[in-house]
Amino acid sequence: MGLTLLAIDSAGAACSAAIWSDGQVRAVRRLATERGHAAHLAPLVAGAFADACLDADDLDMVVASVGPGSFTGLRVGLALAQGVALAAGIPAWGVCSFRVHAAGMATPLVVALDSRREELFVAVLGLPDGPGPFMATPAEAVRRLVEIAVPDVIPLAGDAAPALAAALAARGREARVLRAGPADAATVASTAAAALAGGERLLPPRPVYLRPPDVTLPGPAVPA
């Protein structure tokens, strides 16, 4: 029997849960909300289990978005993921939110996520000399992007992609928003499954926060 996992996303302005089994998403429950993740997420997980006709004892692991994203949302999602994993006696792992928003897309790509503050979380993917992930206002993000060799038409993804596109346009730079809106647990599930199938490493189930001057992502962990 193939890999069966529960995936959770609560990093942004939505929360969702998905069940992946035998190479596909078997069930997904979603709710668009900027608040109340703690109240909504557990029922979404229960609903996804019911839709898939599975329960926690059928799982091989639990995966969750680790951010960057909403402080409260991340804590809620990761706590629930670790709670389910502990009860079922299985491992819990994490997937970077930048990777979730970029799933299935060509690079180079700029991913911009909403920090719920004046700044954006930004990652430049697919440029060997590009900067590491950073947190900046839209104007500062534009300044940093125009200093590196991004394409003439800058491809954007992420729930803050429209805001960054507007800031780029104000500086006379053309951008194309390829994907916007919140992430989804179904994509978390497929991203994790593809990484494991390719022998890649998942992340520890700890939240990622980008705060200047220290910009760090958690180190890799050995997949189960």
C-alpha positions in Angstrom: 0.0 0.0 0.0 1.3 3.5 -0.9 2.0 6.4 1.4 -1.0 7.8 3.4 -0.7 11.1 5.1 -2.7 14.0 6.6 -1.7 17.5 5.4 -2.6 20.7 7.2 -2.2 24.3 6.1 -3.1 27.3 8.3 -0.2 29.7 7.4 -2.3 32.3 5.7 -5.9 33.7 5.2 -7.4 30.2 5.1 -7.1 26.8 6.7 -7.4 23.4 5.1 -6.8 19.7 5.7 -6.3 17.0 3.1 -5.8 13.2 3.0 -3.2 11.8 0.5 -3.3 8.1 -0.1 -2.2 5.8 -2.9 -0.7 8.6 -5.0 -3.6 11.0 -4.9 -5.6 13.4 -2.8 -8.5 11.4 -1.4 -10.2 14.3 0.4 -9.8 18.0 1.2 -11.7 20.4 3.4 -11.1 24.2 3.1 -12.2 27.3 4.8 -11.3 30.9 3.8 -10.8 32.8 7.1 -8.2 35.2 8.5 -9.2 34.4 12.1 -10.4 31.5 14.2 -8.0 28.9 12.9 -8.0 27.2 16.3 -11.7 26.7 16.2 -12.0 25.7 12.5 -9.0 23.5 11.8 -9.8 20.4 13.9 -13.3 20.1 12.4 -11.8 20.4 8.9 -9.4 17.5 9.7 -12.2 15.4 11.0 -14.2 16.1 7.9 -11.3 15.2 5.6 -10.9 11.9 7.5 -14.6 11.2 7.1 -14.6 12.0 3.4 -11.7 9.7 2.8 -13.2 6.9 5.0 -9.9 6.8 6.9 -8.8 7.7 10.4 -5.5 8.5 12.1 -4.6 4.9 12.5 -4.4 4.6 8.7 -1.7 7.3 8.4 2.0 7.0 7.8 2.7 10.6 8.8 1.3 14.1 9.2 2.7 17.1 7.3 2.0 20.8 7.8 3.0 24.1 6.4 5.8 25.6 8.5 5.7 29.1 7.0 6.6 31.8 6.8 3.1 33.0 7.6 0.7 34.0 10.3 2.2 33.5 13.8 -1.1 32.2 15.3 -2.1 30.2 12.2 1.2 28.4 12.1 1.2 27.6 15.8 -2.3 26.2 15.5 -1.6 24.1 12.5 1.7 22.7 13.8 0.3 22.0 17.2 -2.6 20.0 15.7 -0.3 18.1 13.3 2.0 17.1 16.2 -0.9 16.2 18.3 -2.4 13.8 15.7 1.0 12.4 15.0 1.7 11.8 18.7 -1.6 10.1 19.3 -1.1 7.9 16.2 2.5 7.1 17.0 3.7 8.4 13.6 6.1 11.2 12.6 5.2 14.8 11.9 7.0 16.9 9.2 6.9 20.3 7.7 6.9 21.8 4.2 8.0 25.4 3.5 5.2 27.7 2.5 7.2 29.2 -0.3 7.5 25.8 -1.9 3.8 25.2 -1.5 2.9 28.4 -3.3 5.5 27.6 -6.1 4.4 24.0 -6.6 4.3 22.9 -10.2 5.6 26.3 -11.5 8.6 27.0 -13.6 11.5 29.1 -12.2 12.8 31.7 -12.0 9.9 32.8 -9.8 9.3 35.3 -7.1 7.0 34.2 -4.3 5.4 36.9 -2.1 3.5 36.0 1.0 1.3 38.2 3.3 2.9 38.7 6.7 -0.2 40.4 8.2 2.0 43.5 8.7 3.3 46.2 6.4 6.0 43.9 5.1 5.9 40.9 2.7 7.7 37.6 3.0 9.6 37.2 -0.3 11.6 34.4 -1.9 13.4 34.4 -5.2 13.5 30.9 -6.6 15.6 29.6 -9.4 18.3 32.2 -9.5 21.7 30.9 -8.3 22.8 34.4 -7.2 19.5 35.5 -5.9 19.0 36.6 -2.3 17.8 34.3 0.4 14.2 34.6 1.7 13.6 38.1 3.2 11.0 40.2 4.8 10.5 43.8 3.4 7.9 46.4 2.6 6.6 46.2 -1.0 8.8 49.2 -1.9 11.9 47.7 -0.3 11.2 44.4 -1.9 11.0 46.1 -5.3 14.4 47.8 -4.7 16.0 44.5 -3.9 14.5 42.7 -6.9 15.6 45.3 -9.4 19.1 44.9 -8.2 19.3 41.3 -9.2 18.9 39.6 -12.6 15.2 38.9 -12.5 13.4 38.6 -15.9 12.1 41.7 -17.7 8.6 40.5 -16.9 8.8 39.2 -13.3 6.7 36.1 -12.7 5.0 36.2 -9.3 3.1 33.7 -7.1 1.8 33.8 -3.5 -1.1 35.5 -1.6 0.8 38.8 -1.7 1.7 38.6 -5.4 -0.9 41.3 -6.4 0.5 43.7 -3.9 4.1 43.2 -5.1 3.0 43.5 -8.7 1.4 46.9 -8.0 4.6 48.0 -6.3 6.7 46.9 -9.2 4.3 48.7 -11.6 4.8 51.9 -9.7 8.5 51.6 -10.4 7.9 50.9 -14.1 8.6 47.2 -13.9 6.3 44.7 -15.5 5.2 41.7 -13.5 2.8 38.8 -14.2 0.9 37.2 -11.4 0.8 33.5 -12.2 -0.9 32.3 -9.0 -2.4 34.2 -6.1 -4.6 33.4 -3.1 -4.0 31.2 -0.1 -2.2 28.0 0.0 -4.0 24.7 0.2 -3.4 21.4 2.2 -3.9 19.4 -1.0 -0.8 21.1 -2.4 1.0 20.6 0.9 0.2 16.9 0.6 1.3 16.5 -3.1 4.4 18.5 -2.5 5.4 16.4 0.5 4.6 13.1 -1.3 6.7 14.2 -4.3 9.6 15.2 -2.2 9.6 11.9 -0.3 9.3 9.9 -3.6 12.3 11.8 -4.9 14.4 11.0 -1.8 14.3 14.6 -0.6 14.2 15.8 2.9 11.2 17.3 4.7 11.5 19.9 7.4 11.1 19.7 11.2 7.6 20.6 12.3 8.7 24.0 13.6 7.4 27.4 12.5 9.6 29.6 10.2 9.6 33.3 10.9 11.6 35.8 8.8 12.6 38.7 11.0 15.4 41.1 10.2 18.3 41.1 10.6 18.4 37.3 11.0 16.8 35.6 8.0 17.0 31.8 8.5 15.1 28.7 7.5 15.2 25.5 9.6 17.7 23.0 8.6 16.7 19.8 6.8 15.6 16.6 8.5 15.9 13.0 7.4 12.5 11.9 6.0 10.7 9.0 7.6 
